[in-house]
Amino acid sequence: AQTVTQSQPEMSVQEAETVTLSCTYDTSESDYYLFWYKQPPSRQMILVIRQEAYKQQNATENRFSVNFQKAAKSFSLKISDSQLGDAAMYFCVLIQRGAQKLVFGQGTRLTINP
Amino acid sequence: GAGVSQTPSNKVTEKGKYVELRCDPISGHTALYWYRQSLGQGPEFLIYFQGTGAADDSGLPNDRFFAVRPEGSVSTLKIQRTERGDSAVYLCASSLKSGLAGGRIYNEQFFGPGTRLTVL
């Protein structure tokens, strides 16, 4: 069975600052994908960034980047130059290659202070 | 193009009643998924359709839950004899057909806004 753990229920950051959200996961598979999804109050789940486990290079999407540590099974999200629109629930998500089921963490609620 | 839509947006029902939740996937997406998100939790997988057939229903909690997708497009999640513990946001997602076994294609799951079900 796969599990995803987000140990930070809530985080807050000043606008324009940098924040890091933590995630650890467990899987017996060696090939999988990891994602960070954002869920604003509208409930719409939005894909922020993805990482393929076989790629050593950390993914980057504009102000969003990850620190993927495969041996430690750690996958953190760094948001640089935080903006008010970044306020949302953030979910760390795992899926095995070839599988269809996304496995979500419990989520981290991010607040941006103006 | 239009995204995944779900109706109703909110549903309030009484314990013991029957409810149906509808999902309209993105046009051309053959894969469809249902997830349940309880308050303060991450979504949990319920069922996955590839075309008209349920390819994996291992997440359905019990036999009160059932889902159909008769024409391979719209899907309906049906809950019989609702219980207060069924209260949650029910999310639907769709994607292009998954990549071939052995390939590295991952087809993104696009989510709808969900239906918030409240059982009184």
gemmi code that builds the backbone of each chain (N, CA, C; Angstrom):
import gemmi

chains = {
    "A": [
        ("ALA", (0.848, -1.190, 0.000), (0.000, 0.000, 0.000), (0.885, 1.243, 0.000)),
        ("GLN", (0.374, 2.258, -0.630), (1.120, 3.521, -0.656), (0.483, 4.504, 0.312)),
        ("THR", (1.305, 5.312, 0.935), (0.802, 6.357, 1.822), (1.542, 7.655, 1.547)),
        ("VAL", (0.865, 8.759, 1.819), (1.456, 10.091, 1.679), (1.168, 10.845, 2.964)),
        ("THR", (2.178, 11.454, 3.534), (2.025, 12.148, 4.809), (2.475, 13.593, 4.686)),
        ("GLN", (1.585, 14.489, 5.060), (1.917, 15.910, 5.143), (1.787, 16.303, 6.607)),
        ("SER", (2.879, 16.632, 7.234), (2.898, 16.831, 8.680), (2.579, 18.265, 9.095)),
        ("GLN", (2.373, 19.134, 8.126), (2.070, 20.534, 8.420), (0.611, 20.820, 8.064)),
        ("PRO", (-0.306, 20.803, 9.012), (-1.706, 21.080, 8.674), (-1.899, 22.509, 8.151)),
        ("GLU", (-1.111, 23.451, 8.701), (-1.251, 24.848, 8.293), (0.130, 25.494, 8.204)),
        ("MET", (0.256, 26.379, 7.232), (1.463, 27.184, 7.102), (1.030, 28.599, 6.712)),
        ("SER", (1.841, 29.565, 7.107), (1.575, 30.928, 6.671), (2.891, 31.584, 6.275)),
        ("VAL", (2.787, 32.566, 5.381), (3.981, 33.245, 4.874), (3.604, 34.668, 4.499)),
        ("GLN", (4.559, 35.559, 4.607), (4.337, 36.927, 4.170), (4.404, 36.996, 2.651)),
        ("GLU", (3.561, 37.822, 2.102), (3.582, 38.041, 0.661), (5.008, 38.387, 0.213)),
        ("ALA", (5.400, 37.804, -0.908), (6.717, 37.992, -1.535), (7.821, 37.141, -0.889)),
        ("GLU", (7.525, 36.483, 0.228), (8.514, 35.616, 0.845), (8.447, 34.215, 0.247)),
        ("THR", (9.336, 33.362, 0.731), (9.417, 31.973, 0.259), (8.926, 31.026, 1.346)),
        ("VAL", (8.218, 29.994, 0.938), (7.702, 29.010, 1.894), (7.935, 27.612, 1.330)),
        ("THR", (8.170, 26.674, 2.228), (8.378, 25.280, 1.825), (7.376, 24.382, 2.531)),
        ("LEU", (6.681, 23.580, 1.745), (5.719, 22.615, 2.270), (6.334, 21.222, 2.199)),
        ("SER", (6.179, 20.470, 3.268), (6.837, 19.167, 3.381), (5.901, 18.017, 3.037)),
        ("CYS", (6.500, 16.939, 2.566), (5.736, 15.739, 2.237), (6.671, 14.532, 2.296)),
        ("THR", (6.206, 13.468, 2.906), (6.905, 12.197, 2.826), (5.915, 11.157, 2.322)),
        ("TYR", (6.452, 10.117, 1.722), (5.569, 9.108, 1.142), (6.188, 7.733, 1.326)),
        ("ASP", (5.386, 6.735, 1.107), (5.880, 5.370, 1.200), (5.284, 4.559, 0.068)),
        ("THR", (6.116, 3.864, -0.646), (5.683, 2.963, -1.698), (6.751, 1.900, -1.888)),
        ("SER", (6.330, 0.721, -2.271), (7.280, -0.353, -2.534), (7.720, -0.345, -3.990)),
        ("GLU", (7.088, 0.503, -4.796), (7.419, 0.570, -6.205), (8.611, 1.510, -6.414)),
        ("SER", (9.319, 1.282, -7.515), (10.465, 2.138, -7.817), (10.131, 3.178, -8.869)),
        ("ASP", (9.021, 2.986, -9.556), (8.657, 3.902, -10.634), (7.276, 4.481, -10.354)),
        ("TYR", (7.218, 5.772, -10.183), (5.965, 6.421, -9.818), (6.082, 7.903, -10.159)),
        ("TYR", (4.980, 8.592, -10.005), (4.944, 10.032, -10.193), (4.530, 10.674, -8.862)),
        ("LEU", (5.022, 11.862, -8.659), (4.605, 12.671, -7.519), (4.115, 14.016, -8.026)),
        ("PHE", (3.126, 14.538, -7.339), (2.538, 15.813, -7.745), (2.276, 16.676, -6.513)),
        ("TRP", (2.177, 17.952, -6.766), (1.552, 18.874, -5.831), (0.321, 19.439, -6.530)),
        ("TYR", (-0.826, 19.319, -5.834), (-2.072, 19.895, -6.313), (-2.464, 21.029, -5.369)),
        ("LYS", (-3.103, 22.018, -5.934), (-3.615, 23.167, -5.189), (-5.136, 23.129, -5.234)),
        ("GLN", (-5.774, 23.364, -4.067), (-7.237, 23.402, -4.020), (-7.673, 24.697, -3.344)),
        ("PRO", (-8.061, 25.705, -4.128), (-8.569, 26.956, -3.545), (-9.973, 26.746, -2.994)),
        ("PRO", (-10.566, 27.765, -2.399), (-11.918, 27.632, -1.840), (-12.969, 27.213, -2.864)),
        ("SER", (-12.709, 27.429, -4.128), (-13.644, 26.983, -5.165), (-13.728, 25.468, -5.282)),
        ("ARG", (-12.849, 24.771, -4.610), (-12.753, 23.299, -4.566), (-12.113, 22.702, -5.812)),
        ("GLN", (-11.834, 23.520, -6.829), (-11.232, 23.009, -8.054), (-9.807, 22.569, -7.785)),
        ("MET", (-9.507, 21.313, -7.987), (-8.161, 20.779, -7.776), (-7.312, 21.118, -9.005)),
        ("ILE", (-6.183, 21.768, -8.778), (-5.341, 22.240, -9.881), (-3.941, 21.662, -9.729)),
        ("LEU", (-3.429, 21.065, -10.797), (-2.078, 20.520, -10.766), (-1.062, 21.658, -10.796)),
        ("VAL", (-0.161, 21.664, -9.832), (0.851, 22.717, -9.728), (2.158, 22.279, -10.363)),
        ("ILE", (2.595, 21.059, -10.029), (3.896, 20.604, -10.490), (3.950, 19.082, -10.388)),
        ("ARG", (4.716, 18.460, -11.296), (4.846, 17.007, -11.274), (6.320, 16.611, -11.312)),
        ("GLN", (6.589, 15.426, -10.767), (7.953, 14.876, -10.743), (7.882, 13.398, -11.071)),
        ("GLU", (8.672, 12.965, -12.027), (8.746, 11.538, -12.338), (9.880, 10.925, -11.532)),
        ("ALA", (9.617, 9.818, -10.893), (10.582, 9.250, -9.946), (11.901, 8.868, -10.591)),
        ("TYR", (11.889, 8.535, -11.869), (13.133, 8.099, -12.508), (14.008, 9.282, -12.919)),
        ("LYS", (13.478, 10.478, -12.791), (14.262, 11.672, -13.119), (14.886, 12.229, -11.854)),
        ("GLN", (16.174, 12.398, -11.874), (16.858, 12.920, -10.690), (16.714, 14.436, -10.577)),
        ("GLN", (16.566, 15.086, -11.713), (16.475, 16.545, -11.689), (15.157, 16.979, -11.075)),
        ("ASN", (15.235, 17.948, -10.173), (14.038, 18.473, -9.540), (13.225, 19.312, -10.519)),
        ("ALA", (11.891, 19.103, -10.483), (11.009, 19.852, -11.375), (10.875, 21.304, -10.915)),
        ("THR", (10.684, 22.172, -11.899), (10.470, 23.597, -11.636), (9.387, 24.115, -12.577)),
        ("GLU", (8.485, 24.912, -12.015), (7.444, 25.573, -12.803), (7.330, 27.003, -12.298)),
        ("ASN", (7.998, 27.894, -12.974), (7.964, 29.319, -12.597), (8.376, 29.484, -11.132)),
        ("ARG", (7.478, 29.954, -10.279), (7.825, 30.208, -8.880), (7.786, 28.956, -8.010)),
        ("PHE", (7.387, 27.845, -8.586), (7.231, 26.596, -7.841), (8.359, 25.630, -8.193)),
        ("SER", (8.956, 25.054, -7.186), (9.991, 24.052, -7.407), (9.880, 22.979, -6.324)),
        ("VAL", (10.434, 21.820, -6.620), (10.384, 20.732, -5.649), (11.790, 20.308, -5.281)),
        ("ASN", (11.889, 19.681, -4.109), (13.109, 19.017, -3.664), (12.748, 17.547, -3.496)),
        ("PHE", (13.135, 16.745, -4.485), (12.790, 15.334, -4.519), (13.973, 14.514, -4.029)),
        ("GLN", (13.782, 13.838, -2.911), (14.809, 12.990, -2.332), (14.278, 11.559, -2.344)),
        ("LYS", (14.619, 10.807, -3.403), (14.005, 9.494, -3.587), (14.368, 8.517, -2.482)),
        ("ALA", (15.615, 8.509, -2.074), (16.049, 7.560, -1.038), (15.335, 7.832, 0.284)),
        ("ALA", (15.139, 9.093, 0.571), (14.466, 9.476, 1.816), (12.954, 9.490, 1.666)),
        ("LYS", (12.465, 9.297, 0.456), (11.036, 9.355, 0.153), (10.432, 10.651, 0.662)),
        ("SER", (11.071, 11.720, 0.211), (10.666, 13.062, 0.606), (10.428, 13.897, -0.651)),
        ("PHE", (9.421, 14.761, -0.595), (9.041, 15.536, -1.787), (8.463, 16.859, -1.317)),
        ("SER", (9.291, 17.868, -1.167), (8.814, 19.147, -0.653), (8.586, 20.130, -1.788)),
        ("LEU", (7.710, 21.080, -1.542), (7.358, 22.118, -2.513), (7.831, 23.465, -1.994)),
        ("LYS", (8.573, 24.182, -2.817), (9.001, 25.523, -2.472), (8.270, 26.517, -3.352)),
        ("ILE", (7.659, 27.496, -2.708), (6.974, 28.563, -3.429), (7.763, 29.839, -3.171)),
        ("SER", (8.282, 30.412, -4.226), (9.068, 31.649, -4.128), (8.182, 32.839, -4.451)),
        ("ASP", (8.537, 33.998, -3.874), (7.804, 35.232, -4.162), (6.298, 34.992, -4.003)),
        ("SER", (5.889, 34.535, -2.829), (4.493, 34.162, -2.589), (3.536, 35.298, -2.943)),
        ("GLN", (2.435, 34.903, -3.546), (1.412, 35.868, -3.940), (0.094, 35.518, -3.253)),
        ("LEU", (-0.765, 36.533, -3.134), (-2.039, 36.313, -2.439), (-2.834, 35.175, -3.090)),
        ("GLY", (-2.707, 35.050, -4.390), (-3.421, 33.994, -5.104), (-2.903, 32.597, -4.841)),
        ("ASP", (-1.804, 32.501, -4.131), (-1.281, 31.173, -3.793), (-1.990, 30.566, -2.584)),
        ("ALA", (-2.775, 31.364, -1.894), (-3.488, 30.868, -0.719), (-4.452, 29.761, -1.129)),
        ("ALA", (-4.315, 28.603, -0.487), (-5.114, 27.428, -0.850), (-4.696, 26.253, 0.031)),
        ("MET", (-5.407, 25.131, -0.145), (-4.945, 23.850, 0.393), (-4.015, 23.236, -0.637)),
        ("TYR", (-2.904, 22.712, -0.174), (-1.955, 22.050, -1.064), (-1.857, 20.578, -0.690)),
        ("PHE", (-1.984, 19.739, -1.706), (-1.939, 18.298, -1.490), (-0.743, 17.699, -2.211)),
        ("CYS", (-0.026, 16.870, -1.512), (1.035, 16.051, -2.081), (0.379, 14.744, -2.542)),
        ("VAL", (0.698, 14.307, -3.753), (-0.036, 13.187, -4.355), (0.936, 12.218, -5.022)),
        ("LEU", (0.637, 10.943, -4.917), (1.474, 9.869, -5.460), (0.639, 8.990, -6.376)),
        ("ILE", (1.232, 8.545, -7.473), (0.595, 7.522, -8.303), (1.678, 6.631, -8.874)),
        ("GLN", (1.445, 5.336, -8.806), (2.382, 4.383, -9.384), (2.230, 4.397, -10.898)),
        ("ARG", (3.332, 4.201, -11.596), (3.253, 4.123, -13.055), (2.362, 2.960, -13.438)),
        ("GLY", (1.454, 3.219, -14.352), (0.532, 2.179, -14.802), (-0.730, 2.098, -13.984)),
        ("ALA", (-0.757, 2.724, -12.833), (-1.957, 2.714, -11.992), (-2.845, 3.896, -12.346)),
        ("GLN", (-4.031, 3.884, -11.816), (-4.992, 4.950, -12.096), (-5.369, 5.734, -10.860)),
        ("LYS", (-5.042, 5.203, -9.698), (-5.521, 5.790, -8.453), (-4.507, 6.774, -7.902)),
        ("LEU", (-4.929, 8.032, -7.745), (-4.095, 9.020, -7.073), (-4.223, 8.820, -5.571)),
        ("VAL", (-3.096, 8.889, -4.874), (-3.079, 8.777, -3.412), (-2.689, 10.134, -2.848)),
        ("PHE", (-3.586, 10.734, -2.089), (-3.404, 12.090, -1.590), (-2.915, 12.090, -0.146)),
        ("GLY", (-2.133, 13.113, 0.197), (-1.843, 13.397, 1.586), (-3.014, 14.131, 2.225)),
        ("GLN", (-2.834, 14.503, 3.493), (-3.928, 15.134, 4.233), (-4.104, 16.606, 3.889)),
        ("GLY", (-3.093, 17.185, 3.280), (-3.182, 18.577, 2.877), (-2.519, 19.531, 3.853)),
        ("THR", (-2.056, 20.666, 3.323), (-1.512, 21.774, 4.110), (-2.230, 23.037, 3.677)),
        ("ARG", (-2.829, 23.719, 4.641), (-3.515, 24.971, 4.315), (-2.506, 26.112, 4.369)),
        ("LEU", (-2.308, 26.766, 3.241), (-1.346, 27.859, 3.138), (-2.063, 29.194, 3.152)),
        ("THR", (-1.640, 30.045, 4.064), (-2.169, 31.414, 4.175), (-1.079, 32.393, 3.783)),
        ("ILE", (-1.445, 33.364, 2.979), (-0.499, 34.404, 2.560), (-0.883, 35.700, 3.273)),
        ("ASN", (0.016, 36.239, 4.040), (-0.245, 37.482, 4.778), (0.235, 38.694, 3.977)),
        ("PRO", (-0.661, 39.634, 3.725), (-0.270, 40.814, 2.913), (0.677, 41.749, 3.665)),
    ],
    "B": [
        ("GLY", (-11.685, 24.857, -24.084), (-12.856, 23.994, -24.017), (-13.366, 23.888, -22.593)),
        ("ALA", (-14.538, 23.305, -22.447), (-15.138, 23.182, -21.130), (-14.380, 22.155, -20.317)),
        ("GLY", (-14.333, 22.407, -19.013), (-13.690, 21.472, -18.100), (-14.687, 20.437, -17.621)),
        ("VAL", (-14.308, 19.715, -16.577), (-15.186, 18.733, -15.964), (-16.261, 19.481, -15.175)),
        ("SER", (-17.497, 19.106, -15.376), (-18.568, 19.741, -14.614), (-19.284, 18.706, -13.756)),
        ("GLN", (-19.775, 19.173, -12.619), (-20.480, 18.292, -11.689), (-21.747, 18.972, -11.203)),
        ("THR", (-22.802, 18.189, -11.147), (-24.065, 18.709, -10.635), (-24.696, 17.708, -9.683)),
        ("PRO", (-25.404, 18.198, -8.645), (-25.462, 19.603, -8.259), (-24.170, 20.057, -7.586)),
        ("SER", (-24.045, 21.334, -7.364), (-22.888, 21.839, -6.643), (-22.970, 21.482, -5.167)),
        ("ASN", (-24.174, 21.561, -4.651), (-24.436, 21.199, -3.252), (-25.706, 20.377, -3.198)),
        ("LYS", (-25.704, 19.395, -2.289), (-26.876, 18.556, -2.113), (-27.067, 18.301, -0.626)),
        ("VAL", (-28.255, 18.645, -0.127), (-28.598, 18.355, 1.256), (-29.718, 17.320, 1.244)),
        ("THR", (-29.534, 16.275, 2.006), (-30.531, 15.218, 2.048), (-30.678, 14.714, 3.475)),
        ("GLU", (-31.700, 13.916, 3.670), (-31.931, 13.354, 4.993), (-31.402, 11.927, 5.062)),
        ("LYS", (-31.015, 11.540, 6.230), (-30.534, 10.180, 6.464), (-31.546, 9.172, 5.934)),
        ("GLY", (-31.028, 8.191, 5.188), (-31.886, 7.160, 4.642), (-32.337, 7.393, 3.216)),
        ("LYS", (-32.155, 8.615, 2.708), (-32.599, 8.927, 1.352), (-31.581, 8.439, 0.324)),
        ("TYR", (-32.040, 8.450, -0.935), (-31.207, 8.060, -2.077), (-30.764, 9.326, -2.809)),
        ("VAL", (-29.488, 9.376, -3.225), (-29.009, 10.542, -3.973), (-28.226, 10.102, -5.203)),
        ("GLU", (-28.233, 10.968, -6.198), (-27.449, 10.764, -7.412), (-26.606, 12.001, -7.656)),
        ("LEU", (-25.345, 11.798, -7.939), (-24.421, 12.874, -8.240), (-23.909, 12.660, -9.664)),
        ("ARG", (-23.885, 13.746, -10.436), (-23.580, 13.616, -11.862), (-22.237, 14.237, -12.189)),
        ("CYS", (-21.545, 13.634, -13.131), (-20.260, 14.150, -13.607), (-20.244, 14.156, -15.132)),
        ("ASP", (-19.894, 15.315, -15.710), (-19.699, 15.445, -17.155), (-18.210, 15.633, -17.420)),
        ("PRO", (-17.545, 14.646, -17.999), (-16.106, 14.764, -18.199), (-15.765, 15.674, -19.372)),
        ("ILE", (-14.499, 15.945, -19.518), (-14.026, 16.701, -20.674), (-14.259, 15.854, -21.928)),
        ("SER", (-14.749, 16.503, -22.976), (-15.042, 15.798, -24.215), (-13.804, 15.078, -24.738)),
        ("GLY", (-13.966, 13.798, -25.054), (-12.849, 13.022, -25.582), (-12.077, 12.255, -24.534)),
        ("HIS", (-12.320, 12.548, -23.277), (-11.645, 11.802, -22.209), (-12.359, 10.477, -21.985)),
        ("THR", (-11.614, 9.391, -22.097), (-12.239, 8.084, -21.945), (-12.148, 7.557, -20.512)),
        ("ALA", (-11.256, 8.115, -19.730), (-11.106, 7.665, -18.342), (-11.812, 8.641, -17.403)),
        ("LEU", (-12.506, 8.087, -16.415), (-13.248, 8.915, -15.454), (-13.083, 8.335, -14.063)),
        ("TYR", (-12.927, 9.223, -13.095), (-12.623, 8.819, -11.723), (-13.569, 9.527, -10.764)),
        ("TRP", (-13.888, 8.848, -9.680), (-14.600, 9.467, -8.555), (-13.714, 9.370, -7.308)),
        ("TYR", (-13.675, 10.481, -6.568), (-12.970, 10.543, -5.293), (-13.921, 11.135, -4.251)),
        ("ARG", (-13.675, 10.811, -2.999), (-14.438, 11.387, -1.903), (-13.489, 12.127, -0.973)),
        ("GLN", (-13.855, 13.362, -0.642), (-13.027, 14.188, 0.229), (-13.815, 14.549, 1.476)),
        ("SER", (-13.487, 13.897, 2.580), (-14.120, 14.219, 3.845), (-13.513, 15.500, 4.401)),
        ("LEU", (-14.217, 16.135, 5.307), (-13.795, 17.424, 5.842), (-12.396, 17.351, 6.436)),
        ("GLY", (-11.523, 18.243, 5.962), (-10.173, 18.312, 6.497), (-9.243, 17.218, 6.033)),
        ("GLN", (-9.661, 16.453, 5.045), (-8.842, 15.332, 4.558), (-8.528, 15.495, 3.075)),
        ("GLY", (-7.597, 14.690, 2.606), (-7.352, 14.627, 1.182), (-8.353, 13.700, 0.519)),
        ("PRO", (-8.555, 13.873, -0.771), (-9.484, 12.999, -1.491), (-9.042, 11.540, -1.436)),
        ("GLU", (-10.031, 10.658, -1.433), (-9.772, 9.216, -1.454), (-10.466, 8.613, -2.672)),
        ("PHE", (-9.753, 7.749, -3.345), (-10.246, 7.115, -4.561), (-11.468, 6.248, -4.267)),
        ("LEU", (-12.465, 6.347, -5.160), (-13.644, 5.488, -5.066), (-13.695, 4.472, -6.204)),
        ("ILE", (-13.686, 4.996, -7.452), (-13.911, 4.127, -8.597), (-13.327, 4.773, -9.852)),
        ("TYR", (-12.935, 3.922, -10.802), (-12.347, 4.373, -12.056), (-13.034, 3.653, -13.210)),
        ("PHE", (-13.410, 4.433, -14.218), (-14.005, 3.894, -15.441), (-13.046, 4.096, -16.602)),
        ("GLN", (-12.917, 3.075, -17.422), (-12.279, 3.217, -18.717), (-13.372, 2.910, -19.724)),
        ("GLY", (-13.866, 3.933, -20.395), (-15.020, 3.746, -21.259), (-16.270, 3.546, -20.420)),
        ("THR", (-17.036, 2.532, -20.733), (-18.286, 2.284, -20.026), (-18.119, 1.402, -18.800)),
        ("GLY", (-17.026, 0.680, -18.722), (-16.872, -0.290, -17.653), (-16.080, 0.222, -16.472)),
        ("ALA", (-16.460, -0.231, -15.288), (-15.720, 0.114, -14.079), (-14.486, -0.773, -14.017)),
        ("ALA", (-13.328, -0.184, -14.270), (-12.086, -0.958, -14.295), (-11.554, -1.230, -12.891)),
        ("ASP", (-11.906, -0.369, -11.949), (-11.438, -0.535, -10.569), (-12.437, 0.135, -9.640)),
        ("ASP", (-13.175, -0.650, -8.866), (-14.132, -0.085, -7.904), (-13.724, -0.415, -6.473)),
        ("SER", (-12.441, -0.626, -6.284), (-11.945, -1.070, -4.975), (-12.117, -0.035, -3.878)),
        ("GLY", (-12.349, 1.228, -4.241), (-12.490, 2.265, -3.237), (-13.910, 2.493, -2.749)),
        ("LEU", (-14.886, 1.875, -3.379), (-16.263, 2.052, -2.922), (-16.384, 1.466, -1.513)),
        ("PRO", (-16.884, 2.240, -0.558), (-16.851, 1.807, 0.841), (-17.772, 0.643, 1.173)),
        ("ASN", (-18.883, 0.535, 0.497), (-19.815, -0.570, 0.763), (-20.821, -0.647, -0.389)),
        ("ASP", (-21.756, -1.578, -0.267), (-22.667, -1.800, -1.388), (-23.778, -0.762, -1.481)),
        ("ARG", (-23.756, 0.257, -0.627), (-24.714, 1.348, -0.798), (-24.273, 2.295, -1.912)),
        ("PHE", (-23.004, 2.197, -2.278), (-22.431, 3.068, -3.298), (-22.344, 2.324, -4.622)),
        ("PHE", (-22.765, 3.008, -5.679), (-22.723, 2.412, -6.995), (-22.524, 3.523, -8.025)),
        ("ALA", (-21.808, 3.251, -9.086), (-21.602, 4.260, -10.131), (-21.768, 3.621, -11.493)),
        ("VAL", (-22.262, 4.440, -12.425), (-22.472, 3.961, -13.787), (-21.951, 4.991, -14.772)),
        ("ARG", (-21.694, 4.483, -15.975), (-21.254, 5.356, -17.074), (-21.727, 4.684, -18.369)),
        ("PRO", (-23.001, 4.648, -18.589), (-23.594, 3.787, -19.632), (-23.147, 4.063, -21.058)),
        ("GLU", (-22.829, 5.297, -21.389), (-22.439, 5.608, -22.769), (-20.987, 6.038, -22.873)),
        ("GLY", (-20.255, 5.844, -21.814), (-18.829, 6.160, -21.850), (-18.512, 7.635, -21.745)),
        ("SER", (-19.517, 8.428, -21.338), (-19.271, 9.862, -21.159), (-19.701, 10.266, -19.754)),
        ("VAL", (-20.940, 10.717, -19.611), (-21.461, 11.143, -18.308), (-21.471, 9.962, -17.331)),
        ("SER", (-21.161, 10.267, -16.087), (-21.207, 9.240, -15.034), (-22.094, 9.715, -13.896)),
        ("THR", (-22.745, 8.764, -13.257), (-23.576, 9.065, -12.098), (-23.119, 8.204, -10.927)),
        ("LEU", (-22.879, 8.854, -9.807), (-22.575, 8.157, -8.562), (-23.861, 8.097, -7.754)),
        ("LYS", (-24.228, 6.891, -7.360), (-25.497, 6.683, -6.674), (-25.230, 6.195, -5.252)),
        ("ILE", (-25.900, 6.808, -4.307), (-25.744, 6.410, -2.910), (-27.124, 6.088, -2.344)),
        ("GLN", (-27.277, 4.860, -1.892), (-28.548, 4.433, -1.316), (-28.495, 4.557, 0.207)),
        ("ARG", (-29.670, 4.758, 0.811), (-29.792, 4.757, 2.273), (-28.672, 5.591, 2.899)),
        ("THR", (-28.612, 6.847, 2.521), (-27.510, 7.702, 2.954), (-27.402, 7.738, 4.479)),
        ("GLU", (-26.154, 7.867, 4.927), (-25.833, 7.986, 6.344), (-25.087, 9.288, 6.565)),
        ("ARG", (-25.094, 9.762, 7.815), (-24.425, 11.029, 8.114), (-22.948, 10.962, 7.761)),
        ("GLY", (-22.352, 9.796, 7.889), (-20.946, 9.622, 7.550), (-20.648, 9.735, 6.063)),
        ("ASP", (-21.674, 9.768, 5.234), (-21.469, 9.942, 3.792), (-21.251, 11.402, 3.438)),
        ("SER", (-21.478, 12.308, 4.382), (-21.291, 13.728, 4.126), (-19.838, 13.994, 3.746)),
        ("ALA", (-19.653, 14.629, 2.591), (-18.306, 14.872, 2.061), (-18.447, 15.633, 0.754)),
        ("VAL", (-17.312, 16.024, 0.206), (-17.277, 16.542, -1.160), (-16.900, 15.388, -2.080)),
        ("TYR", (-17.712, 15.176, -3.090), (-17.458, 14.105, -4.062), (-16.880, 14.740, -5.319)),
        ("LEU", (-15.655, 14.371, -5.619), (-14.927, 14.935, -6.758), (-14.896, 13.947, -7.908)),
        ("CYS", (-15.051, 14.481, -9.101), (-14.934, 13.687, -10.316), (-13.734, 14.209, -11.104)),
        ("ALA", (-13.045, 13.326, -11.772), (-11.927, 13.716, -12.634), (-11.991, 12.911, -13.918)),
        ("SER", (-11.412, 13.459, -14.971), (-11.329, 12.711, -16.226), (-9.942, 12.877, -16.834)),
        ("SER", (-9.583, 11.924, -17.686), (-8.293, 12.004, -18.366), (-8.394, 11.271, -19.696)),
        ("LEU", (-7.405, 11.540, -20.556), (-7.262, 10.738, -21.760), (-6.946, 9.309, -21.329)),
        ("LYS", (-7.114, 8.407, -22.219), (-6.809, 7.028, -21.895), (-5.382, 6.938, -21.398)),
        ("SER", (-5.174, 6.108, -20.388), (-3.860, 6.004, -19.784), (-2.849, 5.471, -20.791)),
        ("GLY", (-1.616, 5.742, -20.502), (-0.552, 5.304, -21.387), (-0.425, 3.802, -21.436)),
        ("LEU", (0.280, 3.300, -22.392), (0.446, 1.864, -22.562), (1.329, 1.312, -21.452)),
        ("ALA", (1.098, 0.108, -21.055), (1.915, -0.533, -20.037), (3.371, -0.518, -20.501)),
        ("GLY", (4.222, -0.121, -19.604), (5.630, -0.054, -19.969), (6.026, 1.303, -20.484)),
        ("GLY", (5.040, 2.103, -20.864), (5.372, 3.439, -21.337), (5.468, 4.411, -20.186)),
        ("ARG", (5.863, 5.603, -20.464), (6.024, 6.599, -19.405), (5.021, 7.735, -19.571)),
        ("ILE", (3.963, 7.439, -20.324), (2.957, 8.475, -20.515), (2.062, 8.520, -19.284)),
        ("TYR", (1.934, 9.696, -18.712), (0.940, 9.870, -17.655), (-0.047, 10.907, -18.154)),
        ("ASN", (-1.291, 10.528, -18.224), (-2.333, 11.460, -18.646), (-2.954, 12.104, -17.422)),
        ("GLU", (-2.817, 13.415, -17.355), (-3.245, 14.175, -16.191), (-4.726, 13.994, -15.936)),
        ("GLN", (-5.079, 13.857, -14.679), (-6.479, 13.825, -14.277), (-6.928, 15.259, -14.019)),
        ("PHE", (-7.954, 15.676, -14.718), (-8.525, 17.014, -14.567), (-9.777, 16.899, -13.703)),
        ("PHE", (-9.823, 17.720, -12.669), (-10.887, 17.605, -11.686), (-12.015, 18.594, -11.928)),
        ("GLY", (-13.208, 18.181, -11.534), (-14.340, 19.078, -11.477), (-14.382, 19.783, -10.128)),
        ("PRO", (-15.349, 20.681, -9.945), (-15.439, 21.455, -8.702), (-16.068, 20.685, -7.551)),
        ("GLY", (-16.570, 19.494, -7.823), (-17.110, 18.665, -6.761), (-18.558, 18.961, -6.423)),
        ("THR", (-19.174, 17.978, -5.765), (-20.502, 18.132, -5.174), (-20.351, 17.961, -3.674)),
        ("ARG", (-20.820, 18.987, -2.934), (-20.797, 18.859, -1.475), (-22.085, 18.209, -1.034)),
        ("LEU", (-21.983, 17.012, -0.480), (-23.150, 16.277, 0.004), (-23.228, 16.411, 1.517)),
        ("THR", (-24.392, 16.835, 1.987), (-24.639, 16.929, 3.422), (-25.827, 16.041, 3.758)),
        ("VAL", (-25.595, 15.105, 4.665), (-26.669, 14.199, 5.099), (-27.055, 14.582, 6.521)),
        ("LEU", (-28.298, 15.014, 6.672), (-28.772, 15.478, 7.988), (-29.293, 14.335, 8.840)),
    ],
}
model = gemmi.Model(1)
for chain_id, residues in chains.items():
    chain = gemmi.Chain(chain_id)
    for i, (resn, *xyz) in enumerate(residues, 1):
        res = gemmi.Residue()
        res.name, res.seqid = resn, gemmi.SeqId(i, " ")
        for name, pos in zip(("N", "CA", "C"), xyz):
            atom = gemmi.Atom()
            atom.name, atom.element = name, gemmi.Element(name[0])
            atom.pos, atom.b_iso = gemmi.Position(*pos), 0.0
            res.add_atom(atom)
        chain.add_residue(res)
    model.add_chain(chain)
structure = gemmi.Structure()
structure.add_model(model)
structure.setup_entities()
